[in-house]
Amino acid sequence: MPSALRQIAQALEGYTPDALRVDVARQAIARFVTPLSETEILPLKQALGRVLATDLISPIHVPAADNSAMDGYALRGGELGDCDLTLTIAGKAFAGHPYAQEVRPGECVRIMTGAVIPRGCDSVIPHELTRNANDQSVTIPAHSILPGSNRRLAGEDLPAGSVALHRGRLLTPSDLGLIASLGIGDVPVIRRLRVAFFSTGDELRSIGQPLEEGCVYDSNRYTLQAMLERAGCEPVDLGVVRDDPVSLEAALRDGCRRADMIITTGGVSAGDADYTADMMARLGDVLFWKIAMRPGRPMAFGRLHCDGRETLFFGLPGNPVAVMATFYFFARDALYLRMGAVPPPMPVLQAISAEAIRKRPGRTEYQRGVLSHCADGQTSSVRLTGAQGSGILSSMSEANCMVVLDHDSGDIAPGQPVRVIPFHGLI
């Protein structure tokens, strides 16, 4: 009986697991991920970057009353006409200190920005458009404003009972300000997503351990932890796991008990996946794909079932740059979907290639680049960081963007436009 994931994947146009297009893999993942349902209530100051669990309804009008959009004079718009109009100044209105009386015909009120429009008034003229102003009177030139000018209406920003913010929104600093303006101090959010991760490989050593011949320090766990924290997740570091089925199964079961998602690095290439594939078939619903992309060709994705719990699983390649590429272009959106959020769009720009770029049609390539502004200030150019091997971790530190070369495109000539994704806003 085909698995749920296999059914979803095979129903997609262009599904070929041995040369899977990036866009097809992303569709399969998006259709398979289900959001968390557990919520918690947080004080507003602690809610930045969290996912709103319900629609937030405004309990009040914002603004609460008609108010002035600028400093000037509040008056009756019906008195404006084809002749200059001289009005008696009946008093003053400040933000937080409204004019208490009703303004009669022939009168106006000196008003400051944000002050409540006095009863009887419906228009505000800026001070600089008036003439002959003193403490007792002011002249309004003919045709200087229209009736209703410079008045902000009650509920103009948000009427009471309307949706201020929708469920699934990743809360931003401006969102927190908006919520505060409604007088709301606690917000319902989806609980933080817990993501367990580990690296596989007998050659890997953690920082602080001696580095024997043929061994390397594990960098992937540190990169993953940072990327997960940036995404608002709770990372669970399970360390380095040896290349044997017993250790791998124990680590996967541990991650399944402790987290909502597991991300591993290494152990999914053609030479490593034999026993891994058999184990995944026992533990859950996992497919091994060869993605038509560079860097990051081998990848596993699915769902594990251990001890009555269900956990999403990503098996990423082992090379450091491939780990980052597959995380950002596959796991990132799955994290947000699992959180119950709409994945933030990637910041895609267009730039002019400063050099020739070799590209083979039939795969999507993400090459590390340095984006800079041209002398005209209107366009941007991008150059590659040099060698694009997936093990060259320093190239990611040197780069400030990814150059996206689409599946069907070929070589890029100097001066040709290309799409780039800046790291700012992504990483």
Phi, psi and omega per residue, in radians:
M1 nan 2.166 -3.118
P2 -1.094 2.555 3.101
S3 -1.285 2.857 3.113
A4 -1.048 -0.756 3.135
L5 -1.131 -0.751 3.130
R6 -1.083 -0.697 3.116
Q7 -1.097 -0.777 3.115
I8 -1.069 -0.834 -3.070
A9 -1.130 -0.794 -3.079
Q10 -1.190 -0.358 3.115
A11 -1.369 -0.217 -3.107
L12 -1.454 2.411 3.104
E13 -1.130 2.294 3.101
G14 1.516 0.264 -3.127
Y15 -1.314 1.974 3.065
T16 -2.429 1.741 -2.983
P17 -1.055 -0.358 3.138
D18 -1.557 -0.105 3.079
A19 -2.754 1.055 -2.974
L20 -1.405 2.209 3.096
R21 -1.103 2.598 3.130
V22 -1.027 -0.794 -3.077
D23 -1.151 -0.605 3.128
V24 -1.207 -0.745 3.111
A25 -1.076 -0.723 3.133
R26 -1.113 -0.677 3.099
Q27 -1.110 -0.777 -3.127
A28 -1.065 -0.779 -3.140
I29 -1.097 -0.800 -3.107
A30 -1.070 -0.625 -3.119
R31 -1.342 -0.331 -3.049
F32 -1.623 -0.464 -3.030
V33 -1.379 2.331 3.054
T34 -1.998 2.523 -3.067
P35 -1.381 2.698 2.998
L36 -1.127 2.697 3.100
S37 -2.008 -0.286 -3.104
E38 -1.258 2.393 -3.097
T39 -2.198 2.944 3.030
E40 -2.608 2.795 3.103
I41 -1.799 2.241 -3.123
L42 -2.113 2.555 2.931
P43 -1.039 2.532 -3.033
L44 -0.939 -0.698 -3.093
K45 -1.158 -0.279 -3.137
Q46 -1.783 0.107 -2.978
A47 -1.671 -0.002 -3.115
L48 -1.042 2.280 3.102
G49 1.392 -0.027 3.112
R50 -1.552 2.891 -3.063
V51 -1.749 2.186 -3.131
L52 -1.157 2.260 -3.019
A53 -1.515 -0.406 3.138
T54 -2.457 2.827 2.994
D55 -1.048 2.394 3.123
L56 -1.722 2.029 -3.067
I57 -1.667 2.324 3.133
S58 -1.284 2.140 3.130
P59 -1.438 -0.156 -3.072
I60 -2.424 2.869 2.937
H61 -1.264 2.439 2.990
V62 -2.225 1.975 -0.064
P63 -1.228 2.848 -3.048
A64 -1.277 -0.424 -3.125
A65 -2.576 2.816 3.022
D66 -0.998 2.331 -3.133
N67 -2.512 2.938 -3.040
S68 -1.443 2.404 3.118
A69 -1.499 -0.115 -3.121
M70 -2.838 2.986 3.036
D71 -1.313 2.373 3.138
G72 3.002 -2.390 -3.100
Y73 -2.318 2.256 3.065
A74 -1.546 2.359 -3.051
L75 -2.600 3.063 3.074
R76 -1.517 2.051 -3.110
G77 -1.097 -0.472 -3.134
G78 -1.163 -0.283 3.140
E79 -1.520 -0.164 3.115
L80 -1.255 2.512 -3.118
G81 -2.764 -2.674 -3.063
D82 -1.521 -0.056 -3.132
C83 -2.095 2.761 3.037
D84 -1.027 2.598 -3.080
L85 -2.237 2.116 3.083
T86 -1.799 2.191 -3.067
L87 -2.091 2.588 3.044
T88 -1.426 2.354 3.122
I89 -1.476 1.940 -3.050
A90 -1.454 -0.351 -3.103
G91 2.954 -2.860 -3.095
K92 -2.264 2.629 3.072
A93 -2.272 2.228 3.116
F94 -2.071 2.774 3.046
A95 -1.049 2.152 -3.103
G96 1.519 -0.151 3.133
H97 -2.388 1.402 -3.067
P98 -1.253 2.780 3.006
Y99 -1.350 2.165 -2.919
A100 -1.443 -0.359 -3.035
Q101 -1.647 2.874 3.017
E102 -1.454 2.375 -3.129
V103 -1.417 2.208 -3.083
R104 -1.584 2.865 3.047
P105 -0.954 2.423 -3.131
G106 1.513 -0.003 -3.134
E107 -2.032 2.833 2.981
C108 -2.532 3.033 3.134
V109 -2.291 2.290 3.013
R110 -1.169 2.184 -3.006
I111 -2.313 2.555 3.122
M112 -1.886 2.774 -3.130
T113 -0.974 2.278 3.121
G114 1.567 -0.185 3.132
A115 -1.278 2.583 3.120
V116 -1.128 2.340 3.073
I117 -1.114 2.211 -3.114
P118 -1.135 2.675 3.077
R119 -1.013 2.362 -3.121
G120 1.683 -0.299 -3.118
C121 -1.801 2.696 3.094
D122 -2.539 0.115 -3.071
S123 -2.514 2.708 3.079
V124 -2.349 2.279 3.043
I125 -1.844 2.278 3.099
P126 -1.048 2.557 -3.109
H127 -0.982 -0.659 -3.049
E128 -1.227 -0.239 3.116
L129 -1.623 -0.055 -3.108
T130 -1.593 2.996 3.075
R131 -2.333 2.694 2.993
N132 0.970 0.670 -3.120
A133 -1.372 2.369 3.014
N134 -2.542 -2.925 -3.083
D135 -1.246 -0.332 -3.061
Q136 -1.815 -0.576 -3.035
S137 -2.644 2.949 3.108
V138 -2.648 2.580 3.139
T139 -1.847 2.277 3.117
I140 -1.781 1.958 -3.139
P141 -1.118 2.569 3.110
A142 -1.040 2.460 3.069
H143 1.068 0.374 -3.133
S144 -1.343 -0.592 3.069
I145 -2.496 2.895 3.026
L146 -1.730 2.667 3.054
P147 -0.941 2.385 -3.139
G148 1.559 -0.016 -3.078
S149 -1.169 2.556 2.975
N150 1.046 0.520 3.075
R151 -1.982 2.182 3.051
R152 -1.638 2.180 -3.017
L153 -1.445 2.593 3.042
A154 -1.019 2.296 -3.134
G155 1.323 0.144 -3.109
E156 -1.105 -0.675 3.089
D157 -1.354 -0.942 3.127
L158 -2.539 2.068 3.018
P159 -1.345 2.584 3.091
A160 -0.988 2.384 3.134
G161 1.579 -0.111 -3.139
S162 -1.560 2.842 3.115
V163 -1.374 2.023 3.115
A164 -1.391 -0.771 3.110
L165 -2.489 2.461 -3.070
H166 -1.583 2.648 3.057
R167 -0.944 2.486 3.120
G168 1.590 0.009 -3.115
R169 -1.415 2.339 2.987
L170 -1.360 2.019 -2.976
L171 -1.256 2.249 -3.108
T172 -1.857 2.955 3.073
P173 -0.969 -0.708 3.129
S174 -1.176 -0.569 3.074
D175 -1.106 -0.724 3.130
L176 -1.099 -0.662 3.078
G177 -1.131 -0.713 3.114
L178 -1.092 -0.780 3.141
I179 -1.091 -0.725 3.113
A180 -1.079 -0.634 -3.141
S181 -1.143 -0.292 3.101
L182 -1.602 -0.050 -3.131
G183 1.392 0.311 -3.105
I184 -1.691 2.148 -3.069
G185 -1.788 -0.298 -3.135
D186 -2.277 2.449 -3.076
V187 -2.243 2.499 3.073
P188 -1.446 2.211 -3.124
V189 -2.300 2.759 2.999
I190 -1.197 2.407 3.117
R191 -1.044 2.720 -3.077
R192 -1.137 2.391 -3.137
L193 -1.307 2.239 3.096
R194 -1.698 2.193 -3.101
V195 -2.174 2.028 3.068
A196 -1.552 2.534 -3.133
F197 -2.590 2.619 3.038
F198 -2.703 2.799 3.075
S199 -1.833 2.557 3.100
T200 -2.015 2.480 3.072
G201 2.578 2.248 3.110
D202 -1.175 -0.353 -3.086
E203 -1.490 -0.125 -3.034
L204 -1.504 2.425 3.048
R205 -2.227 2.514 3.064
S206 -1.452 2.758 3.105
I207 -1.013 2.339 -3.119
G208 1.769 -0.315 3.101
Q209 -1.558 2.661 3.070
P210 -1.146 2.563 -3.082
L211 -1.821 1.698 3.138
E212 -1.288 2.916 3.128
E213 -1.049 2.323 3.141
G214 1.509 -0.031 -3.129
C215 -1.815 2.815 3.120
V216 -2.394 2.713 3.032
Y217 -1.323 2.423 3.134
D218 -1.337 2.057 3.081
S219 -1.761 -0.397 -2.984
N220 -1.089 -0.655 -3.117
R221 -1.141 -0.612 -3.136
Y222 -1.254 -0.686 3.069
T223 -1.120 -0.810 -3.119
L224 -1.085 -0.764 -3.133
Q225 -1.045 -0.753 -3.133
A226 -1.139 -0.743 3.141
M227 -1.142 -0.677 3.130
L228 -1.176 -0.705 3.113
E229 -1.137 -0.691 3.089
R230 -1.065 -0.573 -3.126
A231 -1.455 0.005 3.100
G232 1.490 0.309 -3.128
C233 -1.619 2.923 3.014
E234 -1.784 1.795 -3.079
P235 -1.303 2.527 3.063
V236 -2.218 1.782 -3.051
D237 -1.462 2.037 3.136
L238 -1.741 0.105 3.008
G239 1.439 -2.703 3.130
V240 -1.790 2.325 -3.109
V241 -1.997 2.370 -3.114
R242 -1.204 2.796 3.132
D243 -1.427 1.155 3.015
D244 -2.571 2.624 -3.015
P245 -1.057 -0.642 -3.091
V246 -1.148 -0.834 3.138
S247 -1.115 -0.727 -3.123
L248 -1.121 -0.778 -3.128
E249 -1.132 -0.690 3.119
A250 -1.086 -0.737 3.135
A251 -1.154 -0.712 3.128
L252 -1.133 -0.714 3.117
R253 -1.146 -0.687 3.103
D254 -1.092 -0.804 3.117
G255 -1.102 -0.656 -3.134
C256 -1.141 -0.640 3.127
R257 -1.230 -0.541 -2.939
R258 -1.823 -0.188 -2.958
A259 -2.485 2.937 3.111
D260 -1.630 -0.293 3.131
M261 -2.635 2.553 3.061
I262 -2.103 2.332 3.044
I263 -2.165 2.158 3.079
T264 -2.003 2.747 3.042
T265 -2.196 2.348 -3.115
G266 1.531 2.806 3.028
G267 1.446 0.268 3.128
V268 -2.121 0.176 3.101
S269 -1.374 3.007 -3.056
A270 -1.020 -0.628 -3.111
G271 -1.375 -0.306 -3.041
D272 -1.835 -0.281 -2.843
A273 -1.527 -0.038 -3.036
D274 -1.040 -1.047 -3.118
Y275 -1.263 -0.516 3.113
T276 -1.107 -0.760 -3.137
A277 -1.095 -0.723 3.121
D278 -1.109 -0.738 -3.135
M279 -1.132 -0.750 3.136
M280 -1.098 -0.625 3.105
A281 -1.101 -0.575 3.100
R282 -1.333 -0.636 -3.028
L283 -1.526 -0.308 -3.094
G284 3.094 -2.540 -2.985
D285 -2.133 1.520 -3.014
V286 -2.245 2.369 3.055
L287 -1.969 2.490 3.040
F288 -1.784 2.173 -3.084
W289 -2.095 2.618 2.893
K290 -1.878 1.885 -3.062
I291 -1.447 2.366 3.108
A292 -1.387 1.255 -3.123
M293 -2.605 2.844 3.069
R294 -2.547 2.193 -0.023
P295 -1.455 2.846 3.022
G296 1.916 0.745 -3.039
R297 -1.185 -0.908 -3.091
P298 -1.439 2.398 3.088
M299 -2.728 2.515 3.025
A300 -2.056 2.544 3.130
F301 -2.593 2.535 3.061
G302 2.897 -2.527 -3.013
R303 -2.487 2.369 3.135
L304 -1.903 2.574 3.086
H305 -2.151 1.977 -3.123
C306 -2.436 2.221 3.022
D307 0.920 0.728 3.087
G308 1.391 0.060 3.109
R309 -1.951 2.734 -3.138
E310 -2.168 2.266 -3.038
T311 -2.380 2.349 3.021
L312 -1.212 2.625 -3.081
F313 -2.351 2.327 2.953
F314 -2.168 2.158 2.997
G315 -1.852 1.833 -3.064
L316 -1.660 2.823 3.094
P317 -1.090 3.053 -3.110
G318 -1.655 -0.466 -3.103
N319 -1.176 2.373 -2.968
P320 -1.002 -0.765 -3.118
V321 -1.210 -0.650 3.087
A322 -1.110 -0.623 3.076
V323 -1.048 -0.825 -3.114
M324 -1.163 -0.713 -3.126
A325 -1.122 -0.829 -3.123
T326 -1.204 -0.581 3.079
F327 -1.077 -0.885 -3.040
Y328 -1.233 -0.569 -3.041
F329 -1.751 -0.033 3.058
F330 -2.334 -1.009 -3.040
A331 -1.217 -0.595 -3.080
R332 -0.949 -0.934 -3.118
D333 -1.120 -0.637 3.123
A334 -1.109 -0.652 3.084
L335 -1.038 -0.859 -3.108
Y336 -1.136 -0.723 3.108
L337 -1.098 -0.693 3.112
R338 -1.149 -0.556 3.078
M339 -1.265 -0.212 -3.054
G340 1.539 0.274 -3.095
A341 -1.842 2.728 2.947
V342 -1.375 2.117 -3.106
P343 -0.990 2.252 3.100
P344 -1.062 2.400 3.135
P345 -1.124 2.547 3.097
M346 -1.277 2.507 -3.080
P347 -1.369 1.411 -3.058
V348 -1.520 2.246 3.089
L349 -2.149 2.948 3.031
Q350 -1.995 2.416 3.137
A351 -2.457 2.883 3.095
I352 -1.661 2.238 3.133
S353 -1.220 2.219 -3.136
A354 -1.440 -0.065 -3.067
E355 -2.675 2.936 3.032
A356 -1.283 2.420 3.118
I357 -2.194 2.169 3.114
R358 -1.415 2.355 -3.100
K359 -2.621 2.289 3.118
R360 -1.667 2.200 3.075
P361 -1.054 2.657 3.096
G362 1.817 0.089 3.035
R363 -2.724 2.666 3.045
T364 -1.552 2.326 3.136
E365 -2.060 2.446 3.063
Y366 -2.085 1.777 -3.069
Q367 -1.828 2.496 -3.099
R368 -1.323 2.324 -3.083
G369 -2.418 2.925 3.051
V370 -2.064 1.997 -3.089
L371 -1.632 2.326 3.111
S372 -2.511 2.754 3.132
H373 -1.452 2.457 3.075
C374 -1.328 2.921 -3.092
A375 -1.080 -0.499 -3.115
D376 -1.312 -0.154 3.117
G377 1.281 -0.054 -3.075
Q378 -1.827 -0.435 -3.084
T379 -2.136 2.889 3.103
S380 -2.164 2.642 3.062
S381 -2.145 2.775 -3.131
V382 -2.431 2.419 3.017
R383 -2.161 2.696 3.101
L384 -1.362 2.787 -3.135
T385 -1.408 -0.103 -3.089
G386 2.112 -2.458 -3.129
A387 -0.987 2.403 -3.005
Q388 -1.907 0.404 3.114
G389 -1.028 2.513 -3.042
S390 -1.312 -0.076 3.066
G391 -1.744 -0.014 -3.080
I392 -1.525 1.483 -3.051
L393 -1.164 -0.546 -3.125
S394 -1.087 -0.431 -3.136
S395 -1.147 -0.508 3.108
M396 -1.269 -0.586 3.101
S397 -1.270 -0.608 3.122
E398 -1.267 -0.600 -3.048
A399 -1.326 2.746 2.973
N400 -2.175 0.163 3.125
C401 -2.834 2.915 2.939
M402 -1.894 2.336 3.000
V403 -1.584 2.114 -3.067
V404 -1.696 2.020 3.109
L405 -1.914 1.981 -2.966
D406 -1.148 2.832 -3.032
H407 -0.900 -0.797 -3.010
D408 -1.632 -0.079 -3.079
S409 -1.351 2.762 3.089
G410 -1.971 -2.579 -3.112
D411 -1.034 2.566 3.110
I412 -1.862 2.274 3.115
A413 -1.596 2.699 3.056
P414 -1.004 2.386 -3.129
G415 1.560 -0.126 -3.137
Q416 -1.432 2.436 3.119
P417 -1.244 2.501 3.083
V418 -2.388 2.768 3.045
R419 -1.550 2.452 3.094
V420 -2.301 2.620 3.057
I421 -2.064 1.854 3.115
P422 -1.104 2.517 3.087
F423 -1.170 -0.551 3.110
H424 -1.132 2.096 -3.052
G425 1.686 -0.212 3.109
L426 -1.959 -0.923 -3.075
I427 -1.599 nan nan
